[in-house]
Amino acid sequence: MPPRRTTHTDFTDHASTSLTEITSGSYRLTAGFSQVKGIGIGNFFMSPKFTIGGLEWYIKCYPEGYYAKDKGKYVSLYLSYASETEVGVIFEFCLLDQLGNAVTSLRSRNTHTFRMHGKYKGWSKFMKRDDFEKYISDDHFEIICGVMIISPKSLAEPNNCLIVVPPSDLPDQLGQLLRSKESADITFVVGGEIFYAHKLVLALRSPVFKAELFGSMKENHAEKIVIKDMEPIVFKALLHFIYTDSLPEEKELSSDVEGLDAQKILTIMMQHLLVAADRYALERLKLMCQEELSKNISAATVATTLALAEQHNCPQLKATCLEFATTQDNYFRMASTDGYKHLVLSCPSILKEIEEKHGATTFVEDFAEQADDDISHDHMFSLLKLFRCNRSKK
């Protein structure tokens, strides 16, 4: 099924003048698919150099993906910097169909800083390659890259207007307030770690914190609150969002854990943060977590994400997980995970939806035939028993 059509930011096409007049622009890349097909995983081609905001850029495209672990299933896109002056940007990539409409679009969540020539940022999983190829027309595909310049002021050309309004630094200032602990009037103990915060900030951002700290709940006069059932790193990320309205950098969320790659660690963090966002009624954070989870679905994590989507009222995330889980190959791989056992026990109705959506009644028999060394006979039997018990309740 082709991806859902999405809208994208209206960046000025191809052109940008001085930063004080226009701070955004876009570039349209048209490329021949047959010339890059079979280029190999980890190999890329670059667009011609283009200029936006007085700075030079390239598009780096990996037609068969950036990472070997993705096995060529995705197209990767990156914005590459070709100038030397430090600059902050927000950027977006859009794939166009034959009529020039955007069929998929990804925009950077935060402002990214490019400090030197050759640096690049983007998405390793911009789009599944099978879906991407459906929009190739006459052996060509088109991508628009939109760039919005946030800084620096030093690039601005002289003009008659001497008033320059800088970007808001309120998130940075509030973030510094959190880090400095200045005037903090509430302490949280989470998993043995201590966090300092400000009641007014918490109350303004979260109706749950407002009720706890200023309502009739017992915590409203407390100076120290113990938070249970949450990891310290998750609570730290929660506070970061409350003060800055953004997620922490990925490197802060995905610290090294032996046996797990960074992407899986990040997915697990987003799962925990989704639960925390729902707990404190932070709807924007909840949507941001759903966005990250929907972009990085895998057989190893989809069952847990699907259970969370069901339990925390995330219908769009649930639909995305179901679309992934109801293909036969993905289902067999998902069924060998511990997350699947939790899904069956906590959300048995999900299995009915899988069955109704894609005729999964045949999965049970096929699963028994295709079980491999990764699935023990006892484990397989318990999964099949749970599946059949669920079906018998229909």
Contacts in CASP RR format, 6 or more apart in sequence:
PFRMAT RR
TARGET T0000
AUTHOR 0000-0000-0000
METHOD contacts of the structure
MODEL  1
MPPRRTTHTDFTDHASTSLTEITSGSYRLTAGFSQVKGIGIGNFFMSPKF
TIGGLEWYIKCYPEGYYAKDKGKYVSLYLSYASETEVGVIFEFCLLDQLG
NAVTSLRSRNTHTFRMHGKYKGWSKFMKRDDFEKYISDDHFEIICGVMII
SPKSLAEPNNCLIVVPPSDLPDQLGQLLRSKESADITFVVGGEIFYAHKL
VLALRSPVFKAELFGSMKENHAEKIVIKDMEPIVFKALLHFIYTDSLPEE
KELSSDVEGLDAQKILTIMMQHLLVAADRYALERLKLMCQEELSKNISAA
TVATTLALAEQHNCPQLKATCLEFATTQDNYFRMASTDGYKHLVLSCPSI
LKEIEEKHGATTFVEDFAEQADDDISHDHMFSLLKLFRCNRSKK
1 323 0 8 1.000
2 103 0 8 1.000
2 131 0 8 1.000
2 134 0 8 1.000
2 135 0 8 1.000
3 103 0 8 1.000
3 104 0 8 1.000
3 127 0 8 1.000
3 131 0 8 1.000
4 104 0 8 1.000
5 101 0 8 1.000
5 102 0 8 1.000
5 103 0 8 1.000
6 102 0 8 1.000
6 103 0 8 1.000
6 104 0 8 1.000
6 105 0 8 1.000
7 102 0 8 1.000
7 105 0 8 1.000
8 92 0 8 1.000
8 94 0 8 1.000
8 102 0 8 1.000
8 105 0 8 1.000
8 107 0 8 1.000
8 144 0 8 1.000
9 92 0 8 1.000
9 107 0 8 1.000
9 146 0 8 1.000
9 148 0 8 1.000
11 24 0 8 1.000
11 25 0 8 1.000
11 26 0 8 1.000
11 92 0 8 1.000
11 144 0 8 1.000
11 146 0 8 1.000
11 147 0 8 1.000
11 148 0 8 1.000
12 22 0 8 1.000
12 24 0 8 1.000
12 25 0 8 1.000
12 26 0 8 1.000
13 25 0 8 1.000
13 26 0 8 1.000
13 28 0 8 1.000
14 25 0 8 1.000
14 26 0 8 1.000
14 27 0 8 1.000
14 28 0 8 1.000
14 50 0 8 1.000
15 22 0 8 1.000
15 25 0 8 1.000
16 22 0 8 1.000
16 23 0 8 1.000
16 24 0 8 1.000
16 25 0 8 1.000
16 51 0 8 1.000
16 52 0 8 1.000
16 53 0 8 1.000
16 54 0 8 1.000
16 149 0 8 1.000
17 53 0 8 1.000
18 53 0 8 1.000
18 54 0 8 1.000
18 156 0 8 1.000
18 157 0 8 1.000
18 159 0 8 1.000
19 53 0 8 1.000
19 54 0 8 1.000
19 149 0 8 1.000
19 153 0 8 1.000
19 155 0 8 1.000
19 156 0 8 1.000
19 157 0 8 1.000
20 156 0 8 1.000
20 157 0 8 1.000
20 159 0 8 1.000
20 161 0 8 1.000
20 164 0 8 1.000
21 159 0 8 1.000
22 53 0 8 1.000
23 53 0 8 1.000
23 148 0 8 1.000
23 149 0 8 1.000
23 150 0 8 1.000
24 52 0 8 1.000
24 146 0 8 1.000
24 147 0 8 1.000
24 148 0 8 1.000
24 149 0 8 1.000
25 52 0 8 1.000
25 53 0 8 1.000
25 146 0 8 1.000
25 147 0 8 1.000
25 148 0 8 1.000
26 52 0 8 1.000
26 144 0 8 1.000
26 145 0 8 1.000
26 146 0 8 1.000
26 147 0 8 1.000
27 47 0 8 1.000
27 50 0 8 1.000
27 52 0 8 1.000
27 57 0 8 1.000
27 59 0 8 1.000
27 144 0 8 1.000
27 145 0 8 1.000
27 146 0 8 1.000
27 147 0 8 1.000
28 142 0 8 1.000
28 143 0 8 1.000
28 144 0 8 1.000
29 47 0 8 1.000
29 59 0 8 1.000
29 61 0 8 1.000
29 142 0 8 1.000
29 143 0 8 1.000
29 144 0 8 1.000
29 145 0 8 1.000
30 140 0 8 1.000
30 141 0 8 1.000
30 142 0 8 1.000
31 45 0 8 1.000
31 47 0 8 1.000
31 61 0 8 1.000
31 140 0 8 1.000
31 141 0 8 1.000
31 143 0 8 1.000
32 139 0 8 1.000
32 140 0 8 1.000
32 141 0 8 1.000
33 63 0 8 1.000
33 133 0 8 1.000
33 136 0 8 1.000
33 139 0 8 1.000
33 140 0 8 1.000
33 141 0 8 1.000
34 139 0 8 1.000
36 45 0 8 1.000
36 61 0 8 1.000
36 63 0 8 1.000
37 63 0 8 1.000
38 63 0 8 1.000
38 64 0 8 1.000
39 45 0 8 1.000
39 63 0 8 1.000
39 64 0 8 1.000
40 63 0 8 1.000
40 64 0 8 1.000
40 72 0 8 1.000
41 62 0 8 1.000
41 64 0 8 1.000
41 65 0 8 1.000
41 67 0 8 1.000
41 68 0 8 1.000
41 70 0 8 1.000
41 71 0 8 1.000
41 72 0 8 1.000
42 62 0 8 1.000
42 64 0 8 1.000
42 65 0 8 1.000
42 66 0 8 1.000
42 67 0 8 1.000
42 68 0 8 1.000
43 62 0 8 1.000
43 64 0 8 1.000
44 60 0 8 1.000
44 61 0 8 1.000
44 62 0 8 1.000
44 66 0 8 1.000
44 76 0 8 1.000
45 60 0 8 1.000
45 61 0 8 1.000
45 63 0 8 1.000
46 58 0 8 1.000
46 59 0 8 1.000
46 60 0 8 1.000
46 61 0 8 1.000
46 80 0 8 1.000
47 58 0 8 1.000
47 59 0 8 1.000
47 61 0 8 1.000
48 58 0 8 1.000
49 56 0 8 1.000
49 57 0 8 1.000
49 58 0 8 1.000
49 82 0 8 1.000
50 56 0 8 1.000
50 57 0 8 1.000
50 58 0 8 1.000
51 57 0 8 1.000
52 146 0 8 1.000
52 147 0 8 1.000
52 149 0 8 1.000
53 147 0 8 1.000
53 149 0 8 1.000
53 155 0 8 1.000
54 83 0 8 1.000
54 155 0 8 1.000
55 81 0 8 1.000
55 82 0 8 1.000
55 83 0 8 1.000
55 85 0 8 1.000
55 87 0 8 1.000
55 149 0 8 1.000
55 155 0 8 1.000
56 81 0 8 1.000
56 82 0 8 1.000
56 83 0 8 1.000
57 79 0 8 1.000
57 80 0 8 1.000
57 81 0 8 1.000
57 82 0 8 1.000
57 145 0 8 1.000
57 147 0 8 1.000
58 79 0 8 1.000
58 80 0 8 1.000
58 82 0 8 1.000
59 77 0 8 1.000
59 78 0 8 1.000
59 79 0 8 1.000
59 80 0 8 1.000
59 143 0 8 1.000
59 145 0 8 1.000
60 77 0 8 1.000
60 78 0 8 1.000
60 79 0 8 1.000
60 80 0 8 1.000
60 120 0 8 1.000
61 75 0 8 1.000
61 76 0 8 1.000
61 77 0 8 1.000
61 78 0 8 1.000
61 143 0 8 1.000
62 75 0 8 1.000
62 76 0 8 1.000
62 77 0 8 1.000
62 78 0 8 1.000
62 124 0 8 1.000
63 75 0 8 1.000
63 129 0 8 1.000
64 72 0 8 1.000
64 75 0 8 1.000
64 129 0 8 1.000
65 72 0 8 1.000
65 73 0 8 1.000
65 74 0 8 1.000
65 75 0 8 1.000
65 76 0 8 1.000
65 124 0 8 1.000
65 129 0 8 1.000
66 76 0 8 1.000
66 78 0 8 1.000
66 124 0 8 1.000
67 76 0 8 1.000
67 124 0 8 1.000
69 261 0 8 1.000
70 124 0 8 1.000
70 125 0 8 1.000
72 129 0 8 1.000
73 128 0 8 1.000
73 129 0 8 1.000
73 130 0 8 1.000
74 124 0 8 1.000
74 125 0 8 1.000
74 126 0 8 1.000
74 127 0 8 1.000
74 128 0 8 1.000
74 129 0 8 1.000
75 126 0 8 1.000
75 127 0 8 1.000
75 128 0 8 1.000
75 129 0 8 1.000
75 132 0 8 1.000
76 122 0 8 1.000
76 123 0 8 1.000
76 124 0 8 1.000
76 125 0 8 1.000
76 126 0 8 1.000
77 93 0 8 1.000
77 122 0 8 1.000
77 123 0 8 1.000
77 126 0 8 1.000
77 143 0 8 1.000
78 120 0 8 1.000
78 121 0 8 1.000
78 122 0 8 1.000
78 123 0 8 1.000
79 89 0 8 1.000
79 91 0 8 1.000
79 93 0 8 1.000
79 120 0 8 1.000
79 121 0 8 1.000
79 122 0 8 1.000
79 145 0 8 1.000
79 147 0 8 1.000
80 118 0 8 1.000
80 119 0 8 1.000
80 120 0 8 1.000
81 87 0 8 1.000
81 114 0 8 1.000
81 116 0 8 1.000
81 117 0 8 1.000
81 118 0 8 1.000
81 119 0 8 1.000
81 120 0 8 1.000
82 117 0 8 1.000
82 118 0 8 1.000
83 117 0 8 1.000
84 116 0 8 1.000
84 117 0 8 1.000
85 152 0 8 1.000
85 154 0 8 1.000
85 155 0 8 1.000
86 113 0 8 1.000
86 114 0 8 1.000
86 115 0 8 1.000
86 116 0 8 1.000
86 151 0 8 1.000
86 152 0 8 1.000
87 113 0 8 1.000
87 114 0 8 1.000
87 149 0 8 1.000
87 150 0 8 1.000
87 151 0 8 1.000
87 152 0 8 1.000
87 155 0 8 1.000
88 111 0 8 1.000
88 112 0 8 1.000
88 113 0 8 1.000
88 114 0 8 1.000
88 149 0 8 1.000
88 150 0 8 1.000
88 151 0 8 1.000
88 152 0 8 1.000
89 108 0 8 1.000
89 111 0 8 1.000
89 112 0 8 1.000
89 114 0 8 1.000
89 147 0 8 1.000
89 148 0 8 1.000
89 149 0 8 1.000
89 150 0 8 1.000
90 107 0 8 1.000
90 108 0 8 1.000
90 110 0 8 1.000
90 111 0 8 1.000
90 112 0 8 1.000
90 147 0 8 1.000
90 148 0 8 1.000
90 150 0 8 1.000
91 107 0 8 1.000
91 108 0 8 1.000
91 112 0 8 1.000
91 121 0 8 1.000
91 122 0 8 1.000
91 145 0 8 1.000
91 146 0 8 1.000
91 147 0 8 1.000
91 148 0 8 1.000
92 105 0 8 1.000
92 106 0 8 1.000
92 107 0 8 1.000
92 108 0 8 1.000
92 144 0 8 1.000
92 145 0 8 1.000
92 146 0 8 1.000
93 105 0 8 1.000
93 106 0 8 1.000
93 122 0 8 1.000
93 123 0 8 1.000
93 126 0 8 1.000
93 143 0 8 1.000
93 144 0 8 1.000
93 145 0 8 1.000
93 146 0 8 1.000
94 102 0 8 1.000
94 104 0 8 1.000
94 105 0 8 1.000
94 143 0 8 1.000
94 144 0 8 1.000
94 146 0 8 1.000
95 102 0 8 1.000
95 103 0 8 1.000
95 104 0 8 1.000
95 105 0 8 1.000
95 126 0 8 1.000
95 127 0 8 1.000
95 132 0 8 1.000
95 135 0 8 1.000
95 141 0 8 1.000
95 142 0 8 1.000
95 143 0 8 1.000
96 102 0 8 1.000
96 103 0 8 1.000
96 135 0 8 1.000
96 141 0 8 1.000
96 142 0 8 1.000
96 143 0 8 1.000
96 144 0 8 1.000
97 103 0 8 1.000
97 135 0 8 1.000
97 137 0 8 1.000
98 135 0 8 1.000
98 137 0 8 1.000
100 142 0 8 1.000
102 144 0 8 1.000
103 135 0 8 1.000
104 126 0 8 1.000
104 127 0 8 1.000
104 131 0 8 1.000
106 123 0 8 1.000
106 126 0 8 1.000
108 121 0 8 1.000
108 122 0 8 1.000
109 246 0 8 1.000
109 247 0 8 1.000
109 288 0 8 1.000
110 246 0 8 1.000
110 247 0 8 1.000
111 150 0 8 1.000
111 167 0 8 1.000
112 121 0 8 1.000
114 121 0 8 1.000
123 295 0 8 1.000
125 295 0 8 1.000
125 296 0 8 1.000
132 141 0 8 1.000
135 141 0 8 1.000
149 155 0 8 1.000
150 167 0 8 1.000
151 167 0 8 1.000
153 164 0 8 1.000
153 166 0 8 1.000
156 164 0 8 1.000
171 243 0 8 1.000
171 244 0 8 1.000
171 245 0 8 1.000
171 246 0 8 1.000
172 244 0 8 1.000
174 201 0 8 1.000
174 243 0 8 1.000
174 244 0 8 1.000
175 240 0 8 1.000
175 243 0 8 1.000
175 244 0 8 1.000
177 183 0 8 1.000
177 198 0 8 1.000
177 201 0 8 1.000
177 243 0 8 1.000
178 197 0 8 1.000
178 198 0 8 1.000
178 239 0 8 1.000
178 240 0 8 1.000
178 243 0 8 1.000
181 196 0 8 1.000
183 198 0 8 1.000
184 196 0 8 1.000
184 197 0 8 1.000
184 198 0 8 1.000
185 198 0 8 1.000
185 199 0 8 1.000
185 223 0 8 1.000
186 196 0 8 1.000
186 197 0 8 1.000
186 198 0 8 1.000
186 199 0 8 1.000
186 202 0 8 1.000
186 213 0 8 1.000
186 222 0 8 1.000
186 223 0 8 1.000
186 224 0 8 1.000
186 225 0 8 1.000
187 194 0 8 1.000
187 195 0 8 1.000
187 196 0 8 1.000
187 197 0 8 1.000
187 223 0 8 1.000
187 224 0 8 1.000
187 225 0 8 1.000
188 194 0 8 1.000
188 195 0 8 1.000
188 196 0 8 1.000
188 197 0 8 1.000
188 224 0 8 1.000
188 225 0 8 1.000
188 226 0 8 1.000
188 227 0 8 1.000
188 235 0 8 1.000
189 195 0 8 1.000
189 224 0 8 1.000
189 225 0 8 1.000
189 226 0 8 1.000
189 227 0 8 1.000
190 226 0 8 1.000
190 227 0 8 1.000
190 230 0 8 1.000
190 231 0 8 1.000
190 232 0 8 1.000
190 235 0 8 1.000
191 227 0 8 1.000
191 230 0 8 1.000
191 231 0 8 1.000
191 232 0 8 1.000
192 232 0 8 1.000
193 232 0 8 1.000
195 232 0 8 1.000
195 235 0 8 1.000
195 236 0 8 1.000
195 239 0 8 1.000
197 239 0 8 1.000
199 209 0 8 1.000
199 213 0 8 1.000
199 214 0 8 1.000
201 242 0 8 1.000
201 243 0 8 1.000
202 209 0 8 1.000
202 210 0 8 1.000
202 213 0 8 1.000
202 242 0 8 1.000
203 209 0 8 1.000
203 210 0 8 1.000
203 213 0 8 1.000
203 214 0 8 1.000
204 210 0 8 1.000
205 242 0 8 1.000
205 282 0 8 1.000
206 242 0 8 1.000
206 280 0 8 1.000
206 281 0 8 1.000
206 282 0 8 1.000
207 281 0 8 1.000
208 279 0 8 1.000
208 280 0 8 1.000
208 281 0 8 1.000
209 280 0 8 1.000
211 217 0 8 1.000
212 219 0 8 1.000
212 220 0 8 1.000
212 225 0 8 1.000
213 219 0 8 1.000
213 220 0 8 1.000
214 220 0 8 1.000
219 225 0 8 1.000
227 235 0 8 1.000
230 272 0 8 1.000
230 276 0 8 1.000
231 272 0 8 1.000
233 253 0 8 1.000
233 255 0 8 1.000
233 269 0 8 1.000
234 269 0 8 1.000
234 272 0 8 1.000
234 273 0 8 1.000
234 276 0 8 1.000
235 276 0 8 1.000
236 248 0 8 1.000
237 247 0 8 1.000
237 248 0 8 1.000
237 252 0 8 1.000
237 253 0 8 1.000
237 269 0 8 1.000
237 273 0 8 1.000
237 276 0 8 1.000
238 273 0 8 1.000
238 276 0 8 1.000
238 277 0 8 1.000
238 280 0 8 1.000
238 282 0 8 1.000
238 285 0 8 1.000
240 246 0 8 1.000
240 247 0 8 1.000
240 248 0 8 1.000
241 247 0 8 1.000
241 277 0 8 1.000
241 282 0 8 1.000
241 285 0 8 1.000
241 288 0 8 1.000
242 282 0 8 1.000
245 284 0 8 1.000
247 253 0 8 1.000
247 285 0 8 1.000
247 288 0 8 1.000
247 292 0 8 1.000
250 262 0 8 1.000
250 266 0 8 1.000
253 265 0 8 1.000
253 266 0 8 1.000
253 269 0 8 1.000
253 270 0 8 1.000
254 262 0 8 1.000
254 263 0 8 1.000
254 265 0 8 1.000
254 266 0 8 1.000
254 269 0 8 1.000
255 265 0 8 1.000
257 265 0 8 1.000
260 268 0 8 1.000
263 296 0 8 1.000
264 298 0 8 1.000
264 300 0 8 1.000
264 301 0 8 1.000
266 292 0 8 1.000
266 296 0 8 1.000
267 292 0 8 1.000
267 293 0 8 1.000
267 296 0 8 1.000
267 298 0 8 1.000
267 301 0 8 1.000
267 305 0 8 1.000
268 301 0 8 1.000
270 289 0 8 1.000
270 292 0 8 1.000
270 293 0 8 1.000
270 296 0 8 1.000
271 289 0 8 1.000
271 293 0 8 1.000
271 301 0 8 1.000
271 304 0 8 1.000
271 305 0 8 1.000
271 308 0 8 1.000
273 285 0 8 1.000
273 289 0 8 1.000
274 286 0 8 1.000
274 289 0 8 1.000
274 290 0 8 1.000
274 293 0 8 1.000
274 308 0 8 1.000
274 312 0 8 1.000
274 314 0 8 1.000
275 308 0 8 1.000
275 312 0 8 1.000
276 282 0 8 1.000
277 283 0 8 1.000
277 285 0 8 1.000
277 286 0 8 1.000
277 289 0 8 1.000
278 286 0 8 1.000
278 312 0 8 1.000
278 313 0 8 1.000
286 312 0 8 1.000
286 314 0 8 1.000
290 309 0 8 1.000
290 314 0 8 1.000
290 316 0 8 1.000
290 317 0 8 1.000
293 305 0 8 1.000
293 317 0 8 1.000
294 316 0 8 1.000
294 317 0 8 1.000
294 320 0 8 1.000
294 321 0 8 1.000
297 305 0 8 1.000
297 320 0 8 1.000
297 321 0 8 1.000
297 324 0 8 1.000
299 330 0 8 1.000
299 333 0 8 1.000
299 334 0 8 1.000
299 337 0 8 1.000
300 333 0 8 1.000
300 337 0 8 1.000
302 321 0 8 1.000
302 324 0 8 1.000
302 325 0 8 1.000
302 330 0 8 1.000
302 334 0 8 1.000
303 325 0 8 1.000
303 334 0 8 1.000
303 337 0 8 1.000
303 339 0 8 1.000
303 340 0 8 1.000
303 342 0 8 1.000
303 343 0 8 1.000
304 339 0 8 1.000
304 342 0 8 1.000
304 343 0 8 1.000
305 317 0 8 1.000
305 321 0 8 1.000
306 318 0 8 1.000
306 321 0 8 1.000
306 322 0 8 1.000
306 325 0 8 1.000
306 343 0 8 1.000
306 347 0 8 1.000
306 350 0 8 1.000
307 339 0 8 1.000
307 342 0 8 1.000
307 343 0 8 1.000
307 346 0 8 1.000
307 347 0 8 1.000
307 350 0 8 1.000
308 314 0 8 1.000
309 315 0 8 1.000
309 317 0 8 1.000
309 318 0 8 1.000
309 321 0 8 1.000
310 318 0 8 1.000
310 347 0 8 1.000
310 349 0 8 1.000
310 350 0 8 1.000
311 346 0 8 1.000
311 347 0 8 1.000
322 350 0 8 1.000
322 353 0 8 1.000
322 354 0 8 1.000
322 357 0 8 1.000
324 330 0 8 1.000
325 331 0 8 1.000
325 334 0 8 1.000
325 354 0 8 1.000
326 354 0 8 1.000
326 357 0 8 1.000
326 358 0 8 1.000
326 360 0 8 1.000
327 358 0 8 1.000
328 363 0 8 1.000
328 366 0 8 1.000
331 354 0 8 1.000
331 360 0 8 1.000
331 363 0 8 1.000
331 367 0 8 1.000
332 363 0 8 1.000
332 366 0 8 1.000
332 367 0 8 1.000
332 370 0 8 1.000
334 340 0 8 1.000
335 367 0 8 1.000
335 375 0 8 1.000
335 383 0 8 1.000
336 374 0 8 1.000
336 375 0 8 1.000
336 379 0 8 1.000
340 383 0 8 1.000
341 382 0 8 1.000
341 383 0 8 1.000
341 386 0 8 1.000
343 350 0 8 1.000
344 351 0 8 1.000
344 383 0 8 1.000
344 386 0 8 1.000
344 387 0 8 1.000
344 390 0 8 1.000
345 386 0 8 1.000
348 386 0 8 1.000
348 390 0 8 1.000
348 393 0 8 1.000
351 360 0 8 1.000
351 387 0 8 1.000
351 390 0 8 1.000
351 391 0 8 1.000
352 390 0 8 1.000
352 391 0 8 1.000
352 394 0 8 1.000
354 360 0 8 1.000
354 363 0 8 1.000
355 361 0 8 1.000
355 363 0 8 1.000
355 391 0 8 1.000
361 391 0 8 1.000
363 387 0 8 1.000
364 384 0 8 1.000
364 387 0 8 1.000
364 388 0 8 1.000
367 380 0 8 1.000
367 383 0 8 1.000
367 384 0 8 1.000
368 380 0 8 1.000
368 384 0 8 1.000
371 377 0 8 1.000
371 380 0 8 1.000
END
